[in-house]
Amino acid sequence: MRPRARFDFSVAALTAIATLTSFATAVATPPKSGPFCVSNCVGYPYTDIAAYIPGDFLWLYPALLPAPLFVVMTNVILERAATAQKRFGRLALAFAVMAATLLTADYFIQLRVIQPAVLKGEFDGLAALTQYNPHGVFIALEDAGYLLMAVSFLFAGLGLSPQDTPSRAARWVFASGFIGVMFLLVGLSMAYHLDVEYRFEVAAITVDWTVLIVAPALLAVAYRRSPGHRIPATASSVPEV
């Protein structure tokens, strides 16, 4: 493969692998509060969580990787896009950057603020920020981040130039991810209203991370088969804007 094609393949493969690792680690960390907690649950004001540090926070480390890698991958999609589809690639990149920014900040707050604050007995403002609060700031930022990621999926799919079967399949995976997250947002909001807590967050992560495993894996196959860096501008007669 050419160096650029090798880079594109590597980014797609790393995105799939990092997301799979994050997914497995998160599933192995059962919730200690909220509607899905079944044992050893903690409640407001969440000051008795020192025993769960660092165990309950380990999943956040691999979870830092998928969103930034997706930003790089959307840039690859943009660079490979035909002229008429570049507008969609730019929108995919913009929404991916917003999602990655929110999620990275959210996870770093847990790792660099909540953990040391609990261990040092500094509990002021803890209840609103901690991941144990099923309707706190952590969950709200995750909701926003994974919602923005789903919007990016829509434009990433539209930005793909479906020249082969893996690319066409990836396009449908991206579209399905967007539709699934929107459906869950509306359905869970209508069903639970202000008591939705982290139900949407769990559902959105499940959909988004599934997309970030399957679609990048498909694109990695496509990039390995087709070393061309981008589709020629003559692929479409629609002018770029």
KEVOKOL-801683 format. One line per field, with one value per residue (C-alpha): x, y, z. Coordinates in steps of 0.25 Angstrom, whole numbers. Example, Ala and Ser with C-alpha at 12.3 -4.5 7.8 and 13.67 -1.06 7.14 Angstrom:
2
X: c(49,55)
Y: c(-18,-4)
Z: c(31,29)
This chain:
241
X: c(0,4,8,-6,-14,-6,-9,-24,-25,-17,-27,-39,-34,-29,-43,-50,-40,-40,-55,-56,-46,-54,-67,-62,-56,-69,-78,-69,-71,-85,-93,-93,-105,-117,-127,-118,-111,-114,-104,-95,-102,-98,-107,-107,-98,-88,-78,-75,-69,-54,-55,-58,-46,-39,-47,-60,-51,-42,-52,-51,-36,-39,-52,-43,-39,-51,-56,-42,-39,-53,-49,-36,-45,-55,-43,-39,-53,-53,-40,-45,-58,-63,-64,-79,-78,-68,-78,-83,-69,-67,-80,-76,-63,-69,-79,-68,-59,-70,-73,-59,-57,-69,-66,-51,-54,-64,-55,-44,-52,-55,-41,-34,-44,-54,-44,-34,-45,-52,-39,-35,-49,-53,-68,-73,-80,-77,-91,-94,-81,-79,-82,-90,-101,-111,-115,-103,-93,-85,-97,-102,-89,-88,-103,-99,-85,-91,-103,-93,-85,-98,-101,-86,-90,-101,-91,-80,-89,-93,-78,-74,-72,-78,-69,-69,-77,-70,-71,-86,-88,-81,-90,-102,-96,-94,-108,-114,-106,-111,-126,-124,-119,-130,-141,-135,-134,-149,-154,-147,-150,-165,-165,-157,-158,-149,-146,-139,-126,-114,-123,-121,-106,-105,-113,-106,-92,-97,-101,-89,-79,-85,-84,-70,-66,-73,-72,-57,-55,-62,-54,-41,-44,-48,-36,-27,-33,-33,-20,-25,-25,-37,-48,-45,-53,-59,-67,-78,-83,-88,-79,-72,-78)
Y: c(0,14,22,30,18,11,23,22,7,9,19,11,-1,6,12,-1,-8,4,4,-11,-10,2,-6,-18,-10,-2,-15,-21,-9,-11,2,5,15,18,9,-2,-4,-18,-18,-10,3,16,28,43,50,40,42,27,23,23,8,8,16,13,1,8,18,9,8,23,22,14,21,34,28,25,39,46,34,36,51,46,36,46,55,42,41,56,55,43,49,53,68,68,60,68,77,65,61,75,74,60,66,78,69,59,70,75,61,58,71,69,54,57,68,60,48,56,63,49,44,57,64,54,43,52,60,48,42,56,57,69,67,81,80,66,61,69,64,50,39,32,43,37,51,59,67,55,48,61,63,48,50,62,56,43,50,59,47,41,53,52,38,43,53,43,33,43,47,33,30,16,10,-4,-13,-10,5,3,-5,5,16,8,5,20,24,13,18,32,27,18,29,39,28,25,40,42,29,29,44,41,29,34,50,55,42,37,37,30,21,29,30,15,13,24,18,4,9,19,9,-2,7,11,-4,-9,3,6,-9,-9,4,-3,-14,-4,4,-8,-12,1,9,22,34,41,40,49,62,57,46,56,68,75,87,88,99)
Z: c(0,-2,10,10,8,19,28,25,27,40,46,42,48,61,62,62,72,82,82,84,95,101,100,107,118,120,120,131,140,145,150,165,164,156,149,145,158,164,176,185,180,185,186,188,191,186,196,200,186,191,191,176,172,163,159,154,147,139,127,125,120,107,106,103,90,81,79,75,66,59,57,49,42,37,32,24,19,15,8,0,-3,-17,-20,-18,-5,2,8,16,19,25,33,38,43,50,58,61,67,75,81,83,91,100,103,105,115,122,124,129,139,145,145,149,158,164,167,175,181,187,192,199,205,196,194,191,177,176,174,162,155,158,148,159,158,148,144,147,138,134,128,121,115,110,105,97,92,87,81,73,69,63,55,50,46,37,29,29,22,12,10,6,-8,-9,-20,-14,-5,9,6,3,15,24,18,23,36,39,34,43,55,53,52,64,73,69,71,85,89,85,90,104,106,103,112,124,123,134,139,127,136,129,120,108,111,111,99,91,95,91,77,75,79,71,59,62,62,50,40,42,40,27,23,27,17,6,8,8,-5,-12,-9,-16,-7,-12,-23,-35,-36,-49,-41,-41,-49,-37,-34,-20,-11)
